Amino acid sequence: MQVNAAVLVCPECGSSRAFKDGTRTTAEGLSLQRYLCRECGKKYSEPNPYKLSRTNNLCQLSALLQETAKKLDPQHKTEVVAINPKTQTHQAQIPGEIVDFIWYLKKQGKYSEATIKSRVKLLTYLYKKHGVDLHDPEAVKTVLASNEKWNNGYKQNFVTAYDRFAEMLKIEWTPPFYEHKKSLPFVPLEKEVDALIAGCGKKVGTCLLALKETGFRIGELWNCKWTDLDEENFTLKCIAEKHGNPRQIKISARLMSRLLMLPKTNDYIFGHGNLAAFRWRYDQQKSNLALKLQNPRLKQVKFHSLRHFKATKEYAMTRNILHVKQLLGHRDINSTLVYTHLVPFDDEAENYHHATAKDDKEAGELIEQAWQYVLTTPQGVMMFRKAKKRNE
């Protein structure tokens, strides 16, 4: 089967000028044309029409599972070996019940589409990869207990997903408890973040710079539209995830210019394509850069690490935990308090530069340069300070 070629643009620079670069064969047997961009040198190929992308809605996911259920219907199969009829019936019912599970969560109204997809993915993994009968809670517990490589947080995600599934089918079970061991998040150095921004491709580098300056979650930034970008006031706003608060953040002229250089293929700034594929592209680029710069720490820098970097830097400059809470969109301040453990509490005078301002204009200029107000002297002079860098 040959897919008709369409007019494609480079996902990196938006150019339609490209050389043909052979073909590739997909798992479905399709022959897809590969291209080499003549502007930036990026390789890409025609889209796979059978691939379920992250942008597919739950209706499409439901249809795919229903098709799987039809293929596993006992009346369409002729079994040669003798198996347990009860197990056979249960296994044939599971794909259809997972479809019901999607709408069970959807109708409750408190779960985002990303959460629903995640839980469906976990149940499908147990069913397809490990052959677990989801009607048997003990089989689920056995798989979780036997996989020692899975950490407790990952196992607890399976427990949560199956707990909702059992609730839907009214299956009685006692959920196992896996205590999640708390640890401090990895926070990269600023020079490491800047190295990734400079070393990655145009779109990935712009995304990293936006995450560094705003502190958004990757999902929040991915959903930002061109209408959320204010070119006059240099601000970018987002709709919060995880029941957080929406924010509007001031951005630099450098970031603004890079965002405006991205191709405007639809309503979304970053195109709102397959986020999983975008993560994979970033992983490849940062791995190559880590090897080139001989710095293995770069491999630990995830998209969410830049959110930790922004929060830690803001708290180090302001020492205002409420400001950081508002910046991150947290509803619970306990989620923000972790960043107080990442900044050394050292208020010795030699660790700060100081500056003075005699009027509002001078004070405003210092604040724009990230100086922190301390006090006003009896003579009316305002005192400001800024933390010294480690090498100063």
URLINJO-V759820 format. One record per helix or strand of 3 or more residues. SS is the DSSP state (alpha for helix, beta for strand). FROM is the first residue (numbers start at 1). TO is the last residue. If there is no record, write none. Layout:
BEGIN
SS_FROM_TO / SS_FROM_TO
END
This chain:
BEGIN
beta_18_25 / beta_31_37 / beta_43_45 / alpha_58_71 / alpha_74_76 / alpha_85_108 / alpha_113_129 / alpha_137_146 / alpha_152_169 / alpha_190_199 / alpha_202_214 / alpha_218_222 / alpha_226_228 / beta_235_238 / beta_247_250 / alpha_253_260 / alpha_275_293 / alpha_296_300 / alpha_303_318 / alpha_321_328 / alpha_333_335 / alpha_337_341 / alpha_349_351 / beta_352_357 / alpha_360_368 / beta_372_376 / beta_382_387
END
